Amino acid sequence: MAGPVMMGQHATLPRPSVADQVFDELQRQVLALELAPGTRISEVEIAKTLGVSRQPVRDAFYRLSKLGFLLIRPQRATTVTLISQAAVLQARFIRTALEVETVAVAATALTKADIEALADNLERQRKAVEAKDRTAFHQLDDQFHHEICTRAGLGFAWDLIAGNKGHMDRVRMLSLSFASAVALEDHQGILEALKTRDQALAVRMMRAHLSRITLLIERIRDDNRAWFADD
């Protein structure tokens, strides 16, 4: 992998390729349900919308298909996959295993400044809940978990989590219409455990928080049956 491009005494990070930018944008739209499960999409239409050639769109389609978010069938329309309950629960298992270990380290590693930064994030979460801004809350939710990892010196763990949690994200987005306040309460409990350096409590709180999806998924599936696969 090429290192940073040097310009005089300053270093600049390489810019994402067009293919990476297209992939990131399409993945964002899928996970945010802007491209709903079952939606038909085409390389030509996406390329025109994003103002790029078809090749980076084709590459992005392939990458998304390997992650299980697009169904590509030769000579037939490409569609956004339906939500698989089995894939959601597998993603939850992986995420829980990683984040429980991460929060255990964080409970003994975070500084006062780290706790204050997380508290500021929670205040912004609270405002998003009051404003019923699901998109903002979802972004702040991710940031909260991300910062716990990075501030504990375990940024690599978040890279693994981010690469495996996508199937949870679509269900999480649906759950925020009625469960964002509960998620905020969980985050407050996690932060309090980190603040008091109570490692056992932090682990219990994180495990319970990430397990809520197993209790919510049946309700979400009942309310959105057309978006779920029969698995």
GROMACS elastic network, one bead per residue, 0.5 to 0.9 nm:
[ bonds ]
;  ai    aj funct       b0    kb
    2     5     6  0.83533   500
    2    14     6  0.83662   500
    3     6     6  0.88129   500
    3    13     6  0.79818   500
    3    14     6  0.79146   500
    4    11     6  0.60601   500
    4    12     6  0.57418   500
    4    14     6  0.59602   500
    5    10     6  0.87742   500
    5    11     6  0.59014   500
    5    12     6  0.55387   500
    5    13     6  0.64470   500
    5    14     6  0.65878   500
    6     9     6  0.71623   500
    6    10     6  0.61449   500
    6    12     6  0.64994   500
    6    13     6  0.88861   500
    7    10     6  0.53336   500
    7    11     6  0.59728   500
    7    12     6  0.73743   500
    8    11     6  0.79286   500
   12    15     6  0.86309   500
   14    17     6  0.86864   500
   16    19     6  0.79766   500
   16    20     6  0.58224   500
   16    21     6  0.62543   500
   17    20     6  0.51106   500
   17    21     6  0.62459   500
   17    22     6  0.86391   500
   17    56     6  0.89869   500
   18    21     6  0.50476   500
   18    22     6  0.61425   500
   18    23     6  0.85254   500
   18    52     6  0.79514   500
   18    56     6  0.64711   500
   19    22     6  0.51720   500
   19    23     6  0.61120   500
   19    24     6  0.85845   500
   19    55     6  0.79425   500
   19    57     6  0.68276   500
   19    58     6  0.87390   500
   19    59     6  0.66092   500
   19    60     6  0.64229   500
   20    23     6  0.50100   500
   20    24     6  0.60161   500
   20    25     6  0.85335   500
   20    56     6  0.79119   500
   20    59     6  0.88627   500
   20    60     6  0.74501   500
   21    24     6  0.51111   500
   21    25     6  0.61522   500
   21    26     6  0.86011   500
   21    56     6  0.88053   500
   21    60     6  0.89489   500
   22    25     6  0.52087   500
   22    26     6  0.61196   500
   22    27     6  0.84437   500
   22    47     6  0.89555   500
   22    50     6  0.77473   500
   22    52     6  0.85392   500
   22    56     6  0.66972   500
   22    57     6  0.63891   500
   22    59     6  0.88133   500
   22    60     6  0.63610   500
   23    26     6  0.52621   500
   23    27     6  0.59552   500
   23    28     6  0.84135   500
   23    56     6  0.80582   500
   23    57     6  0.74663   500
   23    59     6  0.78614   500
   23    61     6  0.75582   500
   23    63     6  0.75823   500
   23    64     6  0.75551   500
   24    27     6  0.51821   500
   24    28     6  0.60359   500
   24    29     6  0.86598   500
   24    60     6  0.83352   500
   25    28     6  0.50484   500
   25    29     6  0.62552   500
   25    30     6  0.86921   500
   26    29     6  0.50745   500
   26    30     6  0.61832   500
   26    31     6  0.86289   500
   26    35     6  0.82176   500
   26    46     6  0.89830   500
   26    60     6  0.76757   500
   26    61     6  0.85150   500
   26    64     6  0.83962   500
   27    30     6  0.50894   500
   27    31     6  0.60911   500
   27    32     6  0.83947   500
   27    60     6  0.87021   500
   27    64     6  0.71574   500
   27    69     6  0.82298   500
   27   166     6  0.87751   500
   28    31     6  0.52705   500
   28    32     6  0.59324   500
   28    33     6  0.83947   500
   28    34     6  0.82752   500
   28    35     6  0.89700   500
   29    32     6  0.51483   500
   29    33     6  0.60016   500
   29    35     6  0.54301   500
   29    36     6  0.84041   500
   30    33     6  0.50709   500
   30    34     6  0.60243   500
   30    36     6  0.65625   500
   30    37     6  0.78482   500
   30    69     6  0.74942   500
   30    80     6  0.74748   500
   30   170     6  0.77532   500
   31    34     6  0.76328   500
   31    35     6  0.79267   500
   31    36     6  0.86487   500
   31    69     6  0.88810   500
   31   166     6  0.66969   500
   31   167     6  0.78734   500
   31   168     6  0.88317   500
   31   169     6  0.58724   500
   31   170     6  0.50429   500
   31   171     6  0.88089   500
   31   173     6  0.78944   500
   32    35     6  0.75252   500
   32    36     6  0.83871   500
   32   135     6  0.78907   500
   32   169     6  0.76809   500
   32   170     6  0.64356   500
   32   173     6  0.66254   500
   33    37     6  0.73503   500
   33   170     6  0.65697   500
   33   173     6  0.77648   500
   33   174     6  0.85800   500
   35    38     6  0.84549   500
   35    39     6  0.63175   500
   35    40     6  0.88463   500
   35    41     6  0.87926   500
   35    80     6  0.71339   500
   36    39     6  0.55941   500
   36    80     6  0.68715   500
   36    81     6  0.86596   500
   36    82     6  0.84526   500
   36   227     6  0.76208   500
   37    40     6  0.89418   500
   37    69     6  0.86727   500
   37    79     6  0.77776   500
   37    80     6  0.50765   500
   37    81     6  0.54254   500
   37    83     6  0.67832   500
   37   226     6  0.82348   500
   37   227     6  0.52794   500
   37   228     6  0.77612   500
   38    79     6  0.56515   500
   38    80     6  0.50388   500
   38    81     6  0.57838   500
   38    82     6  0.58339   500
   38   226     6  0.83270   500
   38   227     6  0.68474   500
   39    78     6  0.84074   500
   39    79     6  0.53679   500
   39    80     6  0.53091   500
   39    81     6  0.80586   500
   40    77     6  0.61542   500
   40    78     6  0.57189   500
   40    80     6  0.65750   500
   41    44     6  0.87197   500
   41    45     6  0.71894   500
   41    46     6  0.72677   500
   41    77     6  0.69027   500
   41    78     6  0.56376   500
   41    79     6  0.59172   500
   41    80     6  0.76074   500
   42    45     6  0.53717   500
   42    46     6  0.61735   500
   42    47     6  0.84372   500
   42    77     6  0.69491   500
   42    78     6  0.63586   500
   42    79     6  0.84891   500
   43    46     6  0.52599   500
   43    47     6  0.58848   500
   43    48     6  0.84542   500
   43    54     6  0.60161   500
   43    55     6  0.85917   500
   43    57     6  0.59489   500
   43    58     6  0.64227   500
   43    61     6  0.81161   500
   43    78     6  0.87086   500
   44    47     6  0.52294   500
   44    48     6  0.61681   500
   44    49     6  0.86253   500
   44    53     6  0.85208   500
   44    54     6  0.65023   500
   44    57     6  0.85247   500
   45    48     6  0.51527   500
   45    49     6  0.61008   500
   45    50     6  0.86067   500
   46    49     6  0.50429   500
   46    50     6  0.60473   500
   46    51     6  0.82148   500
   46    52     6  0.83801   500
   46    54     6  0.82079   500
   46    57     6  0.70492   500
   47    50     6  0.52912   500
   47    51     6  0.56963   500
   47    52     6  0.50046   500
   47    53     6  0.56672   500
   47    54     6  0.55235   500
   47    55     6  0.86811   500
   47    56     6  0.83090   500
   47    57     6  0.62697   500
   48    51     6  0.50520   500
   48    52     6  0.65858   500
   48    53     6  0.78433   500
   48    54     6  0.85763   500
   49    52     6  0.80310   500
   50    53     6  0.88333   500
   52    55     6  0.83776   500
   52    56     6  0.74477   500
   52    57     6  0.78271   500
   53    56     6  0.65330   500
   53    57     6  0.72242   500
   54    57     6  0.51400   500
   54    58     6  0.60288   500
   54    59     6  0.86544   500
   55    58     6  0.50039   500
   55    59     6  0.62230   500
   55    60     6  0.86280   500
   56    60     6  0.61115   500
   56    61     6  0.85499   500
   57    61     6  0.60686   500
   57    62     6  0.85926   500
   58    61     6  0.50868   500
   58    62     6  0.62902   500
   58    63     6  0.87618   500
   59    62     6  0.51884   500
   59    63     6  0.63356   500
   59    64     6  0.87017   500
   60    63     6  0.51107   500
   60    64     6  0.60995   500
   60    65     6  0.84687   500
   61    64     6  0.51714   500
   61    65     6  0.60512   500
   61    66     6  0.86869   500
   61    69     6  0.89704   500
   61    70     6  0.68985   500
   61    71     6  0.88724   500
   61    72     6  0.79007   500
   61    78     6  0.86642   500
   62    65     6  0.50503   500
   62    66     6  0.63121   500
   62    67     6  0.87894   500
   62    70     6  0.80819   500
   62    72     6  0.79938   500
   63    66     6  0.51888   500
   63    67     6  0.64867   500
   63    68     6  0.88525   500
   63    69     6  0.89594   500
   63    70     6  0.87898   500
   64    67     6  0.50544   500
   64    68     6  0.63428   500
   64    69     6  0.53539   500
   64    70     6  0.56774   500
   64    71     6  0.87235   500
   65    69     6  0.54580   500
   65    71     6  0.59207   500
   65    72     6  0.68583   500
   65    80     6  0.89323   500
   65    81     6  0.87731   500
   66    69     6  0.76152   500
   66    70     6  0.79514   500
   67    70     6  0.79083   500
   67   164     6  0.88360   500
   67   166     6  0.85274   500
   68    71     6  0.74644   500
   68    80     6  0.89718   500
   68    81     6  0.70614   500
   68    87     6  0.88748   500
   68   167     6  0.84312   500
   69    79     6  0.86020   500
   69    80     6  0.58467   500
   69    81     6  0.51937   500
   69    82     6  0.80072   500
   69    83     6  0.85266   500
   69   166     6  0.88011   500
   69   167     6  0.82384   500
   70    78     6  0.68421   500
   70    79     6  0.56988   500
   70    81     6  0.51532   500
   70    82     6  0.88779   500
   71    77     6  0.86280   500
   71    78     6  0.56477   500
   71    79     6  0.53155   500
   71    80     6  0.62767   500
   71    81     6  0.58686   500
   72    76     6  0.77855   500
   72    77     6  0.72253   500
   72    79     6  0.68460   500
   72    80     6  0.89480   500
   73    76     6  0.53171   500
   73    77     6  0.66313   500
   73    78     6  0.62166   500
   73    79     6  0.86945   500
   74    77     6  0.78691   500
   74    78     6  0.84248   500
   79    82     6  0.88346   500
   81    84     6  0.83858   500
   81   227     6  0.85625   500
   81   228     6  0.87951   500
   81   229     6  0.82967   500
   82   226     6  0.81523   500
   82   227     6  0.53011   500
   82   228     6  0.50388   500
   82   229     6  0.52192   500
   82   230     6  0.89972   500
   83    86     6  0.88774   500
   83    87     6  0.79218   500
   83    88     6  0.78594   500
   83   167     6  0.73742   500
   83   170     6  0.77139   500
   83   171     6  0.80358   500
   83   227     6  0.60976   500
   83   229     6  0.56995   500
   84    87     6  0.51843   500
   84    88     6  0.63109   500
   84    89     6  0.88018   500
   84   167     6  0.77438   500
   84   228     6  0.61873   500
   84   229     6  0.54095   500
   84   230     6  0.77131   500
   84   231     6  0.65787   500
   85    88     6  0.50351   500
   85    89     6  0.62951   500
   85    90     6  0.86328   500
   85   167     6  0.86398   500
   85   217     6  0.77269   500
   85   221     6  0.85705   500
   85   228     6  0.74996   500
   85   229     6  0.75435   500
   85   230     6  0.85890   500
   85   231     6  0.68623   500
   86    89     6  0.52665   500
   86    90     6  0.62027   500
   86    91     6  0.86470   500
   86   231     6  0.69606   500
   87    90     6  0.50527   500
   87    91     6  0.61201   500
   87    92     6  0.85866   500
   87   167     6  0.62208   500
   87   168     6  0.80533   500
   88    91     6  0.51443   500
   88    92     6  0.62308   500
   88    93     6  0.87653   500
   88   165     6  0.80650   500
   88   166     6  0.82820   500
   88   169     6  0.85186   500
   88   170     6  0.88890   500
   88   171     6  0.77997   500
   88   213     6  0.87495   500
   88   217     6  0.89525   500
   89    93     6  0.62370   500
   89    94     6  0.87752   500
   89   167     6  0.85069   500
   89   168     6  0.76673   500
   89   213     6  0.82533   500
   89   214     6  0.72277   500
   90    93     6  0.51326   500
   90    94     6  0.64479   500
   90    95     6  0.86586   500
   90   164     6  0.89950   500
   90   167     6  0.87206   500
   90   168     6  0.89549   500
   91    94     6  0.52429   500
   91    95     6  0.60661   500
   91    96     6  0.84770   500
   91   161     6  0.88062   500
   91   164     6  0.58578   500
   91   165     6  0.53222   500
   91   166     6  0.75931   500
   91   167     6  0.64353   500
   91   168     6  0.62830   500
   92    95     6  0.50677   500
   92    96     6  0.58848   500
   92    97     6  0.84758   500
   92   164     6  0.86878   500
   92   165     6  0.70636   500
   92   167     6  0.86882   500
   92   168     6  0.67141   500
   92   210     6  0.69259   500
   92   211     6  0.74047   500
   92   213     6  0.79771   500
   92   214     6  0.85573   500
   93    96     6  0.52520   500
   93    97     6  0.62281   500
   93    98     6  0.87794   500
   93   210     6  0.88687   500
   93   211     6  0.87065   500
   94    97     6  0.52902   500
   94    98     6  0.64228   500
   94    99     6  0.87031   500
   94   161     6  0.75811   500
   94   164     6  0.72217   500
   94   165     6  0.80405   500
   95    98     6  0.52766   500
   95    99     6  0.59864   500
   95   100     6  0.83560   500
   95   160     6  0.84967   500
   95   161     6  0.56556   500
   95   162     6  0.86948   500
   95   164     6  0.71989   500
   95   165     6  0.65756   500
   95   210     6  0.79402   500
   96    99     6  0.52036   500
   96   100     6  0.57741   500
   96   101     6  0.84378   500
   96   206     6  0.78159   500
   96   207     6  0.63181   500
   96   210     6  0.62714   500
   96   211     6  0.78633   500
   97   100     6  0.56438   500
   97   101     6  0.66403   500
   97   102     6  0.88419   500
   97   207     6  0.86417   500
   98   101     6  0.54900   500
   98   102     6  0.62216   500
   98   103     6  0.88310   500
   98   157     6  0.67531   500
   98   158     6  0.84175   500
   98   160     6  0.82610   500
   98   161     6  0.70824   500
   99   103     6  0.59497   500
   99   104     6  0.83640   500
   99   145     6  0.82923   500
   99   149     6  0.79778   500
   99   157     6  0.79467   500
   99   158     6  0.84137   500
   99   161     6  0.80067   500
   99   203     6  0.86302   500
   99   206     6  0.72901   500
   99   207     6  0.81658   500
   99   210     6  0.89034   500
  100   103     6  0.53660   500
  100   104     6  0.62714   500
  100   105     6  0.89008   500
  100   202     6  0.82364   500
  100   203     6  0.54867   500
  100   204     6  0.82015   500
  100   206     6  0.61768   500
  100   207     6  0.63305   500
  101   104     6  0.51787   500
  101   105     6  0.66000   500
  101   106     6  0.87955   500
  101   203     6  0.77270   500
  102   105     6  0.53124   500
  102   106     6  0.61928   500
  102   107     6  0.87575   500
  102   148     6  0.76619   500
  102   149     6  0.61362   500
  102   152     6  0.74482   500
  102   154     6  0.70593   500
  102   157     6  0.75200   500
  102   203     6  0.89035   500
  103   107     6  0.60420   500
  103   108     6  0.89337   500
  103   148     6  0.69837   500
  103   149     6  0.74742   500
  103   152     6  0.80851   500
  103   190     6  0.86957   500
  103   194     6  0.80260   500
  103   199     6  0.77379   500
  103   202     6  0.64163   500
  103   203     6  0.63215   500
  103   206     6  0.73880   500
  104   107     6  0.53874   500
  104   108     6  0.73285   500
  104   194     6  0.89082   500
  104   198     6  0.89012   500
  104   199     6  0.54641   500
  104   200     6  0.75229   500
  104   202     6  0.67047   500
  104   203     6  0.59767   500
  105   108     6  0.57373   500
  105   109     6  0.61426   500
  105   110     6  0.85488   500
  105   149     6  0.89302   500
  105   152     6  0.65035   500
  105   153     6  0.88549   500
  105   154     6  0.87370   500
  105   199     6  0.79462   500
  106   110     6  0.55127   500
  106   148     6  0.65748   500
  106   149     6  0.73685   500
  106   151     6  0.74822   500
  106   153     6  0.83704   500
  106   154     6  0.89050   500
  106   194     6  0.69959   500
  106   197     6  0.84713   500
  106   199     6  0.82818   500
  106   202     6  0.88788   500
  107   110     6  0.64453   500
  107   152     6  0.84255   500
  107   193     6  0.73221   500
  107   195     6  0.75759   500
  107   196     6  0.80199   500
  107   198     6  0.64162   500
  107   199     6  0.52107   500
  107   200     6  0.88484   500
  107   202     6  0.68910   500
  107   203     6  0.88764   500
  108   111     6  0.87332   500
  108   152     6  0.85877   500
  108   194     6  0.77812   500
  108   197     6  0.58111   500
  108   198     6  0.82308   500
  108   199     6  0.72054   500
  109   151     6  0.80361   500
  109   152     6  0.57061   500
  109   153     6  0.83301   500
  109   197     6  0.86877   500
  110   113     6  0.79752   500
  110   114     6  0.56685   500
  110   115     6  0.67864   500
  110   148     6  0.83075   500
  110   151     6  0.65192   500
  110   152     6  0.60478   500
  110   194     6  0.76108   500
  110   195     6  0.82977   500
  110   197     6  0.86362   500
  111   114     6  0.50315   500
  111   115     6  0.63853   500
  111   116     6  0.86919   500
  111   151     6  0.85695   500
  111   195     6  0.88654   500
  112   115     6  0.51373   500
  112   116     6  0.62405   500
  112   117     6  0.87002   500
  112   195     6  0.80289   500
  113   116     6  0.50584   500
  113   117     6  0.62242   500
  113   118     6  0.87178   500
  114   117     6  0.51387   500
  114   118     6  0.63247   500
  114   119     6  0.86175   500
  114   147     6  0.85344   500
  114   148     6  0.84332   500
  114   151     6  0.66572   500
  114   152     6  0.89965   500
  115   118     6  0.51256   500
  115   119     6  0.60988   500
  115   120     6  0.86409   500
  115   191     6  0.74322   500
  115   194     6  0.76148   500
  115   195     6  0.64035   500
  116   120     6  0.62046   500
  116   121     6  0.86795   500
  117   120     6  0.51085   500
  117   121     6  0.64062   500
  117   122     6  0.88364   500
  117   147     6  0.87288   500
  118   122     6  0.63375   500
  118   123     6  0.87684   500
  118   144     6  0.65079   500
  118   147     6  0.74966   500
  118   148     6  0.79473   500
  118   191     6  0.73627   500
  119   122     6  0.50255   500
  119   123     6  0.63312   500
  119   124     6  0.87966   500
  119   188     6  0.83741   500
  119   191     6  0.74783   500
  120   123     6  0.51178   500
  120   124     6  0.64834   500
  120   125     6  0.86919   500
  121   124     6  0.51853   500
  121   125     6  0.62380   500
  121   126     6  0.87331   500
  121   140     6  0.67058   500
  121   141     6  0.84932   500
  121   143     6  0.78645   500
  121   144     6  0.65606   500
  122   126     6  0.61261   500
  122   127     6  0.86612   500
  122   140     6  0.79992   500
  122   141     6  0.85733   500
  122   144     6  0.77729   500
  122   184     6  0.74205   500
  122   187     6  0.74569   500
  122   188     6  0.72179   500
  122   191     6  0.89006   500
  123   126     6  0.50395   500
  123   127     6  0.64406   500
  123   128     6  0.87472   500
  124   127     6  0.50904   500
  124   128     6  0.62471   500
  124   129     6  0.86990   500
  124   136     6  0.88613   500
  124   137     6  0.81467   500
  124   140     6  0.74610   500
  125   128     6  0.50281   500
  125   129     6  0.62327   500
  125   130     6  0.86693   500
  125   136     6  0.78040   500
  125   137     6  0.55630   500
  125   138     6  0.87336   500
  125   140     6  0.61378   500
  125   141     6  0.73292   500
  125   184     6  0.69419   500
  126   129     6  0.51376   500
  126   130     6  0.62797   500
  126   131     6  0.86455   500
  126   137     6  0.83230   500
  126   181     6  0.81113   500
  126   184     6  0.70566   500
  127   130     6  0.50625   500
  127   131     6  0.61364   500
  127   132     6  0.84967   500
  127   133     6  0.85958   500
  127   137     6  0.86452   500
  128   131     6  0.50077   500
  128   132     6  0.59539   500
  128   133     6  0.50988   500
  128   134     6  0.71304   500
  128   135     6  0.85710   500
  128   136     6  0.61172   500
  128   137     6  0.54171   500
  128   140     6  0.87403   500
  129   133     6  0.62772   500
  129   134     6  0.73651   500
  129   136     6  0.87843   500
  129   137     6  0.67116   500
  129   180     6  0.64963   500
  129   181     6  0.64651   500
  129   184     6  0.81864   500
  130   133     6  0.77741   500
  130   181     6  0.88847   500
  131   134     6  0.85961   500
  132   135     6  0.89528   500
  132   136     6  0.89573   500
  132   137     6  0.84251   500
  132   176     6  0.89987   500
  132   177     6  0.80775   500
  132   180     6  0.87436   500
  133   136     6  0.55143   500
  133   137     6  0.62291   500
  133   138     6  0.86614   500
  134   137     6  0.50439   500
  134   138     6  0.59743   500
  134   139     6  0.85910   500
  134   173     6  0.74032   500
  134   176     6  0.61386   500
  134   177     6  0.71484   500
  134   180     6  0.78208   500
  135   138     6  0.51556   500
  135   139     6  0.63209   500
  135   140     6  0.86982   500
  135   173     6  0.80107   500
  136   139     6  0.51905   500
  136   140     6  0.61869   500
  136   141     6  0.84883   500
  137   140     6  0.50597   500
  137   141     6  0.58949   500
  137   142     6  0.85695   500
  137   176     6  0.83480   500
  137   180     6  0.76604   500
  138   141     6  0.50056   500
  138   142     6  0.63102   500
  138   143     6  0.86172   500
  138   169     6  0.89012   500
  138   172     6  0.81725   500
  138   173     6  0.70533   500
  138   176     6  0.79771   500
  138   180     6  0.87477   500
  139   142     6  0.52363   500
  139   143     6  0.61974   500
  139   144     6  0.86972   500
  140   144     6  0.60470   500
  140   145     6  0.87264   500
  141   144     6  0.51766   500
  141   145     6  0.65720   500
  141   146     6  0.86056   500
  141   183     6  0.84359   500
  141   184     6  0.83312   500
  141   187     6  0.84527   500
  142   145     6  0.53520   500
  142   146     6  0.59865   500
  142   147     6  0.85339   500
  143   147     6  0.59143   500
  143   148     6  0.85345   500
  144   147     6  0.53154   500
  144   148     6  0.64118   500
  144   149     6  0.89419   500
  144   187     6  0.81948   500
  145   148     6  0.52453   500
  145   149     6  0.66043   500
  145   150     6  0.89276   500
  145   158     6  0.81886   500
  146   149     6  0.52877   500
  146   150     6  0.62826   500
  146   151     6  0.84943   500
  146   155     6  0.77355   500
  146   158     6  0.60442   500
  146   162     6  0.89328   500
  147   150     6  0.50257   500
  147   151     6  0.56123   500
  147   152     6  0.80631   500
  147   155     6  0.84132   500
  147   158     6  0.88813   500
  148   151     6  0.54059   500
  148   152     6  0.60664   500
  148   153     6  0.87508   500
  148   154     6  0.84163   500
  148   155     6  0.88484   500
  149   152     6  0.52703   500
  149   153     6  0.65028   500
  149   155     6  0.53827   500
  149   156     6  0.81146   500
  149   157     6  0.67070   500
  149   158     6  0.60809   500
  150   153     6  0.50481   500
  150   154     6  0.51869   500
  150   156     6  0.80217   500
  150   157     6  0.83957   500
  150   158     6  0.75203   500
  151   154     6  0.72879   500
  151   155     6  0.78200   500
  152   155     6  0.78311   500
  153   156     6  0.84293   500
  154   157     6  0.54606   500
  154   158     6  0.71914   500
  155   158     6  0.52732   500
  155   159     6  0.66442   500
  156   159     6  0.50630   500
  156   160     6  0.65856   500
  156   161     6  0.87611   500
  157   160     6  0.51799   500
  157   161     6  0.61974   500
  157   162     6  0.86100   500
  158   162     6  0.58559   500
  158   163     6  0.83283   500
  159   162     6  0.52236   500
  159   163     6  0.62089   500
  159   164     6  0.88150   500
  160   163     6  0.51401   500
  160   164     6  0.64089   500
  160   165     6  0.87012   500
  161   164     6  0.52549   500
  161   165     6  0.58788   500
  162   165     6  0.55172   500
  162   166     6  0.71416   500
  163   166     6  0.70409   500
  164   167     6  0.75880   500
  164   168     6  0.86240   500
  165   168     6  0.53443   500
  165   169     6  0.64268   500
  166   169     6  0.50318   500
  166   170     6  0.70836   500
  167   170     6  0.60690   500
  167   171     6  0.73353   500
  168   171     6  0.54318   500
  168   172     6  0.60056   500
  168   173     6  0.86395   500
  168   213     6  0.82130   500
  169   173     6  0.60264   500
  169   174     6  0.86155   500
  170   173     6  0.52033   500
  170   174     6  0.65081   500
  170   175     6  0.87982   500
  171   174     6  0.50801   500
  171   175     6  0.61621   500
  171   176     6  0.88286   500
  171   213     6  0.80029   500
  171   216     6  0.89251   500
  171   217     6  0.72496   500
  171   220     6  0.73864   500
  171   221     6  0.88149   500
  172   176     6  0.63759   500
  172   213     6  0.75571   500
  173   176     6  0.54671   500
  173   177     6  0.77724   500
  174   177     6  0.62618   500
  174   178     6  0.84803   500
  174   220     6  0.69312   500
  174   224     6  0.88461   500
  175   178     6  0.59743   500
  175   179     6  0.56117   500
  175   180     6  0.73660   500
  175   213     6  0.84474   500
  175   216     6  0.73314   500
  175   217     6  0.82744   500
  175   220     6  0.67700   500
  176   181     6  0.82838   500
  176   183     6  0.84630   500
  177   180     6  0.68795   500
  178   181     6  0.77071   500
  178   182     6  0.85977   500
  179   182     6  0.52924   500
  179   183     6  0.63539   500
  179   184     6  0.87814   500
  179   216     6  0.88461   500
  180   184     6  0.61760   500
  180   185     6  0.86351   500
  181   184     6  0.50381   500
  181   185     6  0.62445   500
  181   186     6  0.86937   500
  182   185     6  0.50151   500
  182   186     6  0.62595   500
  182   187     6  0.86882   500
  183   186     6  0.50475   500
  183   187     6  0.62725   500
  183   188     6  0.87042   500
  183   209     6  0.72895   500
  183   212     6  0.89486   500
  184   187     6  0.50244   500
  184   188     6  0.62439   500
  184   189     6  0.87034   500
  185   188     6  0.50717   500
  185   189     6  0.63532   500
  185   190     6  0.87492   500
  186   189     6  0.50847   500
  186   190     6  0.62597   500
  186   191     6  0.86548   500
  186   205     6  0.70452   500
  186   206     6  0.79762   500
  186   208     6  0.83682   500
  186   209     6  0.59793   500
  187   190     6  0.50162   500
  187   191     6  0.61187   500
  187   192     6  0.85700   500
  187   205     6  0.84850   500
  187   206     6  0.84163   500
  187   209     6  0.79870   500
  188   191     6  0.51121   500
  188   192     6  0.61620   500
  188   193     6  0.86861   500
  189   192     6  0.51258   500
  189   193     6  0.63005   500
  189   194     6  0.86915   500
  189   201     6  0.88528   500
  189   202     6  0.79997   500
  189   205     6  0.66984   500
  189   206     6  0.88690   500
  190   193     6  0.52007   500
  190   194     6  0.62935   500
  190   195     6  0.86243   500
  190   201     6  0.79264   500
  190   202     6  0.55270   500
  190   203     6  0.83645   500
  190   204     6  0.88119   500
  190   205     6  0.57032   500
  190   206     6  0.64970   500
  190   209     6  0.87654   500
  191   195     6  0.59899   500
  191   196     6  0.86242   500
  191   202     6  0.79471   500
  192   196     6  0.62470   500
  192   197     6  0.84211   500
  192   198     6  0.85452   500
  192   202     6  0.82524   500
  193   196     6  0.52941   500
  193   197     6  0.59528   500
  193   198     6  0.51116   500
  193   199     6  0.70294   500
  193   200     6  0.84349   500
  193   201     6  0.58517   500
  193   203     6  0.87688   500
  193   205     6  0.81126   500
  194   198     6  0.62597   500
  194   199     6  0.72242   500
  194   201     6  0.85320   500
  194   202     6  0.62543   500
  195   198     6  0.77738   500
  196   199     6  0.86265   500
  197   200     6  0.89347   500
  197   201     6  0.87925   500
  197   202     6  0.81098   500
  198   201     6  0.54500   500
  198   202     6  0.61530   500
  198   203     6  0.87439   500
  199   202     6  0.50664   500
  199   203     6  0.62205   500
  199   204     6  0.86768   500
  200   203     6  0.52442   500
  200   204     6  0.62994   500
  200   205     6  0.86620   500
  201   204     6  0.50368   500
  201   205     6  0.59904   500
  201   206     6  0.85036   500
  202   205     6  0.51535   500
  202   206     6  0.61033   500
  202   207     6  0.85258   500
  203   206     6  0.52628   500
  203   207     6  0.61018   500
  203   208     6  0.85568   500
  204   207     6  0.52138   500
  204   208     6  0.61049   500
  204   209     6  0.84895   500
  205   208     6  0.51889   500
  205   209     6  0.59924   500
  205   210     6  0.86780   500
  206   209     6  0.50081   500
  206   210     6  0.62014   500
  206   211     6  0.84470   500
  207   210     6  0.54348   500
  207   211     6  0.60864   500
  207   212     6  0.88637   500
  208   211     6  0.50574   500
  208   212     6  0.64291   500
  209   212     6  0.56184   500
  209   213     6  0.82854   500
  210   213     6  0.65709   500
  210   214     6  0.85290   500
  211   214     6  0.56865   500
  211   215     6  0.74425   500
  212   215     6  0.52691   500
  212   216     6  0.63535   500
  212   217     6  0.86603   500
  213   217     6  0.57166   500
  214   217     6  0.56434   500
  214   218     6  0.78288   500
  215   218     6  0.69481   500
  215   219     6  0.80864   500
  216   219     6  0.55242   500
  216   220     6  0.62562   500
  216   221     6  0.86550   500
  217   221     6  0.59193   500
  217   222     6  0.84761   500
  218   221     6  0.50452   500
  218   222     6  0.61138   500
  218   223     6  0.86214   500
  219   222     6  0.50990   500
  219   223     6  0.62451   500
  219   224     6  0.86456   500
  220   223     6  0.51347   500
  220   224     6  0.61083   500
  220   225     6  0.82205   500
  221   224     6  0.50730   500
  221   225     6  0.53239   500
  221   226     6  0.86090   500
  221   227     6  0.78926   500
  221   228     6  0.65344   500
  222   225     6  0.55236   500
  223   226     6  0.88677   500
  224   227     6  0.56398   500
  224   228     6  0.70003   500
  225   228     6  0.53770   500
  225   229     6  0.81809   500
  226   229     6  0.80336   500
  228   231     6  0.84736   500
